[in-house]
């Protein structure tokens, strides 16, 4: 009798399971709605979410504006046969021909102009709406450097909304990629000293110290270039899209995948092995991050003080946010010049509106002050990078497939801790991030990351950062 009772009870419970699950899901949904209502009542609005448009409240465009402009442009140049210099000009307007625009072109090597000119108007001016016309533009590339050909559509005359010369659209083509030159070791005196998990390499006028796997000190002619050690960095100060629903319910922040990366982004300790290898000194470091199958760094010091750095990781099941190194340079650096995408900040899924070129800015102008402080100021597809001060230079060259960087006058921790711009603690030193990869910023849906697959970093994948770095007195 008891067995029959238990059996019937189990059958009844199983039949009621779908209803029970539905009621549970409904209660969770109601709880989330109530939480949002409580937050709304508590803060008196939707916090900074109302400030996330393409243009700020003071009419300052956010960096995303150039991406929107690029995607919406109605003039296009399409390569028909790049090797022969054959292109198709497309008029995607609905009512006008191309008689009110000029088409300028420039050929550059590593951002330096080699040739420039203008496509004669008679070749395209009468192109009807929705039509296209082919042109030929023979150009010659140089044997070295990143060679790009850029077409720019500019207004021929003044209009009610813009003056003559305003750039309405551009298209850019890479004719030749840059091939980094290998560093050839030169004979010279290098002294290696190891004590415990510390290695010191000294040359004619430089001093390098590695502690627990990190590049902790770099001196030239007695002047220190590093304020805080360069360490692996796999976290970014969360963007609004990274936070998602936590923008409205901050109590959810600890449960995000990004928070797990943050908790594990504390200063790591690597196991080092240093030895002379020919005319160089090599320092091999093995790290022990729980989210990676493999994590190691190799520094190779040359007799002239140049350092070649390779950082390699192989992910496990968790998708990473970024793969790179971050450190802080000593105060005194004022400007940065780079060959890559710019001049505005750009990210993996938001860079087509930022042409390749050579750009120069004050370090203080490299950031973008979003209403809530967060990850900002990155530049993608970088070939070379030079930070300069009154009497010193710090040079970085890409040797791997990809490099992006950011330079701030505050630390990543200060950026992540601040909820308002006035709370962001600034400093005279420069925090420099060098990344081999970083996921996109998303934003197809307001306040939600929702990355497309090409802009995610993958699980069970190997990532590599390979750089050549040099610090010099001017």
Secondary structure, DSSP 4 states (H G I P E B T S, - for coil): -HHHHHHHHHHHHHHHHHHHHHHHHHHHHHHHHHHHHHHHHHHTS-GGGGG-SSB-TTSPBPTHHHHHHHHH-SEEEEEEEGGGTEEEEEE--SS--STTEEEEEEEEETTEEEEEEEE-GGGTTTPPTT-EEEEE------SSS-EEEEEEEEESS--SSS-TT-EEEEEEEEEE---PPPPPP-----EEEEETTEEEEE-SSEEEEEETTEEEEEEETTEE-EEEEEEEE---PPPHHHHGGGGT-GGGGGGSHHHHHHHT-SPP--EEEEEEETTEEEEEEE---TTEEEEEEEEEE-TTS-EEEEEEEEE-SSPPSEEEEEEEEPTTEEEEEEEEE-SS--BTTB-TTS-EEEEEEEGGGS----SS--S---B-S-SEEEEEESSEEEEEEE-SS--EEEEESS-HHHHHH-SSGGG----SSEEEEEEEEE-----SBTTB----GGGSPPSS-EEEEEEEEEEEE-
